[in-house]
Amino acid sequence: MNQSQQPKRKYTAKFKADVLRLVANGEPIMAVGRKMGISDSLIHAWRKTNDKGEKKTDQSLQQEVDSLRRQLRQTEMEREILKKAVAIFSRQT
């Protein structure tokens, strides 16, 4: 049986995460591949896919931060208006 006829192995998300964690901790990709019984090109592909996912997460986090900053400015402005209103109504009584 040559390589093209071998059935494709399915890897769990936990297995992929473990492999990527080993690489992130500084172990060489080739060593991790040998230890886990997978090719280093597969690890490179998983890293590339994982990096894209992290970039999207970073982008969504930045959008959330921007939204929260806008809400904070709005709330601070409303608080200042209420402070002024309390001061005005306090003087009249």
DSSP file (Angstrom, degrees, kcal/mol; ACC not computed):
  #  RESIDUE AA STRUCTURE BP1 BP2  ACC     N-H-->O    O-->H-N    N-H-->O    O-->H-N    TCO  KAPPA ALPHA  PHI   PSI    X-CA   Y-CA   Z-CA
    1    1 A M              0   0    0      0, 0.0     2,-0.1     0, 0.0     5,-0.0   0.000 360.0 360.0 360.0 122.8    0.0    0.0    0.0
    2    2 A N    >>  -     0   0    0      1,-0.1     3,-1.2     4,-0.0     4,-0.7  -0.359 360.0 -94.3 -87.8 176.6    1.5    3.3   -0.9
    3    3 A Q  G >4 S+     0   0    0      1,-0.3     3,-0.9     2,-0.2    -1,-0.1   0.851 121.2  57.0 -60.8 -37.3    0.9    6.6    0.9
    4    4 A S  G 34 S+     0   0    0      1,-0.2    -1,-0.3     3,-0.0     0, 0.0   0.726 107.0  50.5 -70.1 -18.7   -1.9    7.8   -1.4
    5    5 A Q  G <4 S+     0   0    0     -3,-1.2    -1,-0.2     2,-0.1    -2,-0.2   0.557  85.1 105.1 -94.7  -8.5   -3.9    4.6   -0.6
    6    6 A Q  S << S-     0   0    0     -3,-0.9     2,-0.1    -4,-0.7     3,-0.1  -0.484  80.9-109.0 -71.6 139.3   -3.6    4.8    3.1
    7    7 A P        -     0   0    0      0, 0.0     2,-0.2     0, 0.0    -1,-0.1  -0.407  37.3-106.2 -66.6 144.8   -6.8    5.9    4.9
    8    8 A K        -     0   0    0     -2,-0.1     2,-0.3     1,-0.1    -3,-0.0  -0.520  32.0-130.8 -73.3 135.0   -6.6    9.4    6.3
    9    9 A R        -     0   0    0     -2,-0.2     2,-0.5    -3,-0.1    -1,-0.1  -0.637  13.4-138.5 -85.0 143.8   -6.3    9.4   10.1
   10   10 A K        -     0   0    0     -2,-0.3     2,-0.4     0, 0.0    -1,-0.0  -0.866  15.5-156.9-101.7 135.4   -8.6   11.7   12.0
   11   11 A Y        -     0   0    0     -2,-0.5     2,-0.1     4,-0.0    -2,-0.0  -0.915  14.9-123.9-114.8 138.9   -7.2   13.6   14.9
   12   12 A T     >  -     0   0    0     -2,-0.4     4,-2.2     1,-0.1     5,-0.2  -0.347  23.6-115.1 -75.4 160.3   -9.1   14.9   17.8
   13   13 A A  H  > S+     0   0    0      1,-0.2     4,-2.5     2,-0.2     5,-0.2   0.853 118.1  55.0 -62.7 -34.6   -9.1   18.6   18.8
   14   14 A K  H  > S+     0   0    0      2,-0.2     4,-2.5     1,-0.2    -1,-0.2   0.913 107.0  49.4 -65.8 -42.4   -7.4   17.6   22.1
   15   15 A F  H  > S+     0   0    0      2,-0.2     4,-2.3     1,-0.2    -2,-0.2   0.930 112.6  47.5 -62.1 -45.4   -4.6   15.8   20.2
   16   16 A K  H  X S+     0   0    0     -4,-2.2     4,-2.7     1,-0.2     5,-0.2   0.915 111.8  50.2 -61.3 -43.6   -4.0   18.8   18.0
   17   17 A A  H  X S+     0   0    0     -4,-2.5     4,-2.2     1,-0.2    -1,-0.2   0.892 109.8  51.0 -63.3 -39.5   -4.0   21.1   21.0
   18   18 A D  H  X S+     0   0    0     -4,-2.5     4,-2.1     2,-0.2    -1,-0.2   0.919 111.4  47.6 -63.5 -43.3   -1.5   18.9   22.8
   19   19 A V  H  X S+     0   0    0     -4,-2.3     4,-2.0     1,-0.2    -2,-0.2   0.939 113.7  46.7 -62.8 -47.5    0.8   18.9   19.7
   20   20 A L  H  X S+     0   0    0     -4,-2.7     4,-2.5     1,-0.2    -1,-0.2   0.834 109.9  54.5 -66.0 -32.0    0.5   22.7   19.3
   21   21 A R  H  X S+     0   0    0     -4,-2.2     4,-1.7    -5,-0.2    -1,-0.2   0.910 107.2  50.6 -67.0 -41.3    1.1   23.2   23.0
   22   22 A L  H  <>S+     0   0    0     -4,-2.1     5,-1.9     2,-0.2    -2,-0.2   0.920 113.1  45.7 -60.8 -43.5    4.4   21.2   22.8
   23   23 A V  H ><5S+     0   0    0     -4,-2.0     3,-1.7     1,-0.2    -2,-0.2   0.905 111.0  52.7 -66.5 -41.1    5.5   23.2   19.9
   24   24 A A  H 3<5S+     0   0    0     -4,-2.5    -1,-0.2     1,-0.3    -2,-0.2   0.803 101.6  61.3 -65.1 -28.0    4.6   26.5   21.6
   25   25 A N  T 3<5S-     0   0    0     -4,-1.7    -1,-0.3    -5,-0.1    -2,-0.2   0.404 128.3 -95.1 -80.8   4.0    6.6   25.4   24.6
   26   26 A G  T < 5S+     0   0    0     -3,-1.7    -3,-0.2     1,-0.3    -2,-0.1   0.446  75.9 142.1 103.9  -0.1    9.7   25.4   22.5
   27   27 A E      < -     0   0    0     -5,-1.9    -1,-0.3     1,-0.1    -2,-0.0  -0.534  60.1-102.3 -74.2 141.4   10.0   21.8   21.4
   28   28 A P     >  -     0   0    0      0, 0.0     4,-2.3     0, 0.0     5,-0.2  -0.339  23.1-128.1 -63.3 142.9   11.2   21.4   17.8
   29   29 A I  H  > S+     0   0    0      1,-0.2     4,-2.8     2,-0.2     5,-0.2   0.892 108.3  52.9 -60.1 -41.7    8.5   20.5   15.3
   30   30 A M  H  > S+     0   0    0      1,-0.2     4,-2.4     2,-0.2    -1,-0.2   0.904 110.0  48.3 -62.8 -39.9   10.4   17.5   13.9
   31   31 A A  H  > S+     0   0    0      2,-0.2     4,-2.6     1,-0.2    -2,-0.2   0.908 112.6  47.7 -67.3 -41.3   10.9   16.1   17.4
   32   32 A V  H  X S+     0   0    0     -4,-2.3     4,-2.7     2,-0.2     5,-0.2   0.918 111.0  52.2 -64.5 -42.9    7.2   16.5   18.3
   33   33 A G  H  X>S+     0   0    0     -4,-2.8     5,-2.4    -5,-0.2     4,-1.2   0.923 112.1  44.9 -59.7 -45.6    6.2   15.0   15.0
   34   34 A R  H  <5S+     0   0    0     -4,-2.4     3,-0.3     3,-0.2    -1,-0.2   0.928 114.6  49.0 -63.6 -44.5    8.4   11.9   15.6
   35   35 A K  H  <5S+     0   0    0     -4,-2.6    -2,-0.2     1,-0.2    -1,-0.2   0.884 118.7  38.3 -63.9 -38.9    7.2   11.6   19.2
   36   36 A M  H  <5S-     0   0    0     -4,-2.7    -1,-0.2    -5,-0.2    -2,-0.2   0.541 110.7-117.7 -92.2  -7.7    3.5   11.9   18.3
   37   37 A G  T  <5S+     0   0    0     -4,-1.2     2,-0.3     1,-0.3    -3,-0.2   0.839  74.2 113.1  77.3  33.5    3.8    9.8   15.1
   38   38 A I      < -     0   0    0     -5,-2.4    -1,-0.3    -6,-0.2    -2,-0.1  -0.885  69.7 -96.1-132.0 164.8    2.7   12.6   12.7
   39   39 A S     >  -     0   0    0     -2,-0.3     4,-1.4     1,-0.1     3,-0.3  -0.478  23.8-128.8 -81.3 151.8    4.5   14.5    9.9
   40   40 A D  H  > S+     0   0    0      1,-0.2     4,-2.3     2,-0.2     5,-0.1   0.801 109.1  61.4 -69.4 -26.9    6.0   17.9   10.6
   41   41 A S  H  > S+     0   0    0      1,-0.2     4,-2.0     2,-0.2    -1,-0.2   0.851 101.8  52.9 -66.5 -31.9    4.1   19.3    7.6
   42   42 A L  H  > S+     0   0    0     -3,-0.3     4,-2.3     2,-0.2    -1,-0.2   0.896 108.3  49.7 -67.7 -39.9    0.9   18.4    9.3
   43   43 A I  H  X S+     0   0    0     -4,-1.4     4,-2.6     2,-0.2    -2,-0.2   0.911 109.3  52.0 -64.3 -42.0    2.0   20.3   12.4
   44   44 A H  H  X S+     0   0    0     -4,-2.3     4,-2.4     1,-0.2    -1,-0.2   0.912 109.7  49.6 -59.8 -42.2    2.9   23.3   10.2
   45   45 A A  H  X S+     0   0    0     -4,-2.0     4,-2.3     1,-0.2    -2,-0.2   0.908 110.9  49.1 -64.4 -41.7   -0.6   23.2    8.7
   46   46 A W  H  X S+     0   0    0     -4,-2.3     4,-2.7     2,-0.2    -2,-0.2   0.902 110.9  50.5 -64.2 -40.6   -2.3   23.0   12.2
   47   47 A R  H  X S+     0   0    0     -4,-2.6     4,-2.9     2,-0.2    -2,-0.2   0.918 110.1  49.9 -62.5 -43.3   -0.2   25.9   13.4
   48   48 A K  H  X S+     0   0    0     -4,-2.4     4,-1.9     2,-0.2    -2,-0.2   0.926 113.3  45.6 -62.0 -45.2   -1.2   28.0   10.3
   49   49 A T  H  X S+     0   0    0     -4,-2.3     4,-1.8     1,-0.2    -2,-0.2   0.907 114.0  49.3 -63.5 -42.7   -4.9   27.2   10.9
   50   50 A N  H  X S+     0   0    0     -4,-2.7     4,-2.1     1,-0.2    -2,-0.2   0.893 108.2  53.3 -65.2 -40.6   -4.5   27.9   14.6
   51   51 A D  H  X S+     0   0    0     -4,-2.9     4,-2.0     1,-0.2    -1,-0.2   0.887 107.4  51.6 -62.7 -39.3   -2.8   31.3   13.9
   52   52 A K  H  X S+     0   0    0     -4,-1.9     4,-1.9     1,-0.2    -1,-0.2   0.909 109.4  50.6 -63.5 -41.4   -5.6   32.4   11.6
   53   53 A G  H  X S+     0   0    0     -4,-1.8     4,-1.9     1,-0.2    -2,-0.2   0.879 109.5  50.5 -63.1 -39.0   -8.1   31.5   14.4
   54   54 A E  H  X S+     0   0    0     -4,-2.1     4,-2.7     2,-0.2    -1,-0.2   0.873 107.2  53.8 -68.2 -36.6   -6.2   33.5   16.9
   55   55 A K  H  X S+     0   0    0     -4,-2.0     4,-2.3     2,-0.2    -1,-0.2   0.906 108.7  49.0 -64.5 -40.3   -6.1   36.5   14.6
   56   56 A K  H  X S+     0   0    0     -4,-1.9     4,-2.5     2,-0.2    -1,-0.2   0.904 111.3  50.2 -64.5 -39.8   -9.8   36.5   14.2
   57   57 A T  H  X S+     0   0    0     -4,-1.9     4,-2.5     2,-0.2    -2,-0.2   0.920 109.7  50.4 -63.9 -43.4  -10.2   36.2   18.0
   58   58 A D  H  X S+     0   0    0     -4,-2.7     4,-2.2     1,-0.2    -1,-0.2   0.901 110.7  50.2 -60.4 -40.7   -7.8   39.2   18.4
   59   59 A Q  H  X S+     0   0    0     -4,-2.3     4,-2.1     2,-0.2    -2,-0.2   0.916 111.3  47.1 -65.4 -43.0   -9.9   41.2   15.9
   60   60 A S  H  X S+     0   0    0     -4,-2.5     4,-2.0     1,-0.2    -1,-0.2   0.874 111.3  52.2 -68.0 -35.0  -13.2   40.4   17.7
   61   61 A L  H  X S+     0   0    0     -4,-2.5     4,-2.5     2,-0.2    -1,-0.2   0.900 108.5  50.8 -64.9 -39.6  -11.6   41.3   21.0
   62   62 A Q  H  X S+     0   0    0     -4,-2.2     4,-2.5     2,-0.2    -2,-0.2   0.893 109.0  51.1 -64.8 -39.2  -10.5   44.6   19.7
   63   63 A Q  H  X S+     0   0    0     -4,-2.1     4,-2.3     2,-0.2    -1,-0.2   0.900 110.3  49.3 -63.4 -40.1  -14.0   45.3   18.4
   64   64 A E  H  X S+     0   0    0     -4,-2.0     4,-2.6     2,-0.2    -2,-0.2   0.908 110.1  50.8 -65.5 -41.5  -15.4   44.5   21.8
   65   65 A V  H  X S+     0   0    0     -4,-2.5     4,-2.3     2,-0.2    -2,-0.2   0.928 110.6  49.3 -61.1 -45.3  -12.8   46.8   23.5
   66   66 A D  H  X S+     0   0    0     -4,-2.5     4,-2.0     1,-0.2    -2,-0.2   0.913 111.7  49.0 -60.4 -43.3  -13.8   49.6   21.1
   67   67 A S  H  X S+     0   0    0     -4,-2.3     4,-2.3     1,-0.2    -2,-0.2   0.918 111.2  49.3 -63.3 -43.5  -17.5   49.1   21.8
   68   68 A L  H  X S+     0   0    0     -4,-2.6     4,-2.4     1,-0.2    -1,-0.2   0.862 108.5  53.6 -65.6 -35.4  -16.9   49.1   25.5
   69   69 A R  H  X S+     0   0    0     -4,-2.3     4,-2.4     2,-0.2    -1,-0.2   0.904 108.8  49.3 -64.8 -40.6  -14.9   52.3   25.3
   70   70 A R  H  X S+     0   0    0     -4,-2.0     4,-2.3     2,-0.2    -2,-0.2   0.923 111.7  48.9 -62.8 -44.0  -17.7   54.0   23.4
   71   71 A Q  H  X S+     0   0    0     -4,-2.3     4,-2.6     1,-0.2    -2,-0.2   0.893 110.0  52.0 -62.7 -39.4  -20.2   52.8   26.1
   72   72 A L  H  X S+     0   0    0     -4,-2.4     4,-2.8     2,-0.2    -2,-0.2   0.928 109.2  48.9 -63.4 -45.5  -17.9   54.1   28.8
   73   73 A R  H  X S+     0   0    0     -4,-2.4     4,-2.2     1,-0.2    -1,-0.2   0.919 112.6  48.9 -59.1 -43.7  -17.6   57.6   27.2
   74   74 A Q  H  X S+     0   0    0     -4,-2.3     4,-2.4     1,-0.2    -2,-0.2   0.926 112.6  47.3 -61.8 -45.8  -21.4   57.7   26.9
   75   75 A T  H  X S+     0   0    0     -4,-2.6     4,-2.4     1,-0.2    -2,-0.2   0.892 111.1  51.1 -65.1 -40.4  -21.9   56.6   30.5
   76   76 A E  H  X S+     0   0    0     -4,-2.8     4,-2.2     2,-0.2    -1,-0.2   0.900 110.4  49.7 -63.6 -39.7  -19.4   59.1   31.8
   77   77 A M  H  X S+     0   0    0     -4,-2.2     4,-2.1     2,-0.2    -2,-0.2   0.917 111.0  49.1 -64.8 -43.5  -21.1   61.9   29.8
   78   78 A E  H  X S+     0   0    0     -4,-2.4     4,-2.4     1,-0.2    -2,-0.2   0.893 109.8  52.3 -62.8 -39.5  -24.5   60.9   31.3
   79   79 A R  H  X S+     0   0    0     -4,-2.4     4,-2.3     1,-0.2    -1,-0.2   0.906 108.6  50.1 -63.6 -41.9  -23.0   60.8   34.8
   80   80 A E  H  X S+     0   0    0     -4,-2.2     4,-2.2     2,-0.2    -1,-0.2   0.899 110.2  50.5 -62.9 -40.8  -21.7   64.4   34.3
   81   81 A I  H  X S+     0   0    0     -4,-2.1     4,-2.3     1,-0.2    -2,-0.2   0.921 110.9  48.9 -62.7 -43.8  -25.1   65.6   33.1
   82   82 A L  H  X S+     0   0    0     -4,-2.4     4,-2.5     2,-0.2    -2,-0.2   0.884 108.8  53.3 -64.7 -37.9  -26.8   64.0   36.1
   83   83 A K  H  X S+     0   0    0     -4,-2.3     4,-2.2     1,-0.2    -1,-0.2   0.928 110.8  46.8 -60.6 -44.7  -24.2   65.6   38.5
   84   84 A K  H  X S+     0   0    0     -4,-2.2     4,-2.3     2,-0.2    -2,-0.2   0.889 111.3  51.8 -64.9 -39.0  -25.0   69.0   37.0
   85   85 A A  H  X S+     0   0    0     -4,-2.3     4,-2.6     2,-0.2     5,-0.2   0.908 109.2  49.7 -64.7 -41.9  -28.7   68.4   37.2
   86   86 A V  H  X S+     0   0    0     -4,-2.5     4,-2.1     1,-0.2    -1,-0.2   0.912 110.7  50.3 -63.2 -41.9  -28.4   67.5   40.9
   87   87 A A  H  X S+     0   0    0     -4,-2.2     4,-1.4     2,-0.2    -2,-0.2   0.900 112.0  47.7 -63.2 -41.0  -26.4   70.7   41.6
   88   88 A I  H  X S+     0   0    0     -4,-2.3     4,-1.1     1,-0.2    -2,-0.2   0.936 114.9  44.0 -65.9 -47.6  -29.0   72.8   39.8
   89   89 A F  H  X S+     0   0    0     -4,-2.6     4,-0.7     1,-0.2    -1,-0.2   0.791 109.2  58.5 -70.5 -27.2  -32.0   71.2   41.6
   90   90 A S  H  < S+     0   0    0     -4,-2.1     3,-0.5    -5,-0.2    -1,-0.2   0.865 103.8  52.1 -68.9 -36.1  -30.1   71.4   45.0
   91   91 A R  H  < S+     0   0    0     -4,-1.4    -1,-0.2     1,-0.2    -2,-0.2   0.835 104.2  57.0 -69.1 -32.5  -29.7   75.2   44.7
   92   92 A Q  H  <        0   0    0     -4,-1.1    -1,-0.2     1,-0.2    -2,-0.2   0.691 360.0 360.0 -76.1 -18.5  -33.4   75.7   44.1
   93   93 A T     <        0   0    0     -4,-0.7    -1,-0.2    -3,-0.5    -2,-0.2   0.470 360.0 360.0 -92.8 360.0  -34.6   74.0   47.3
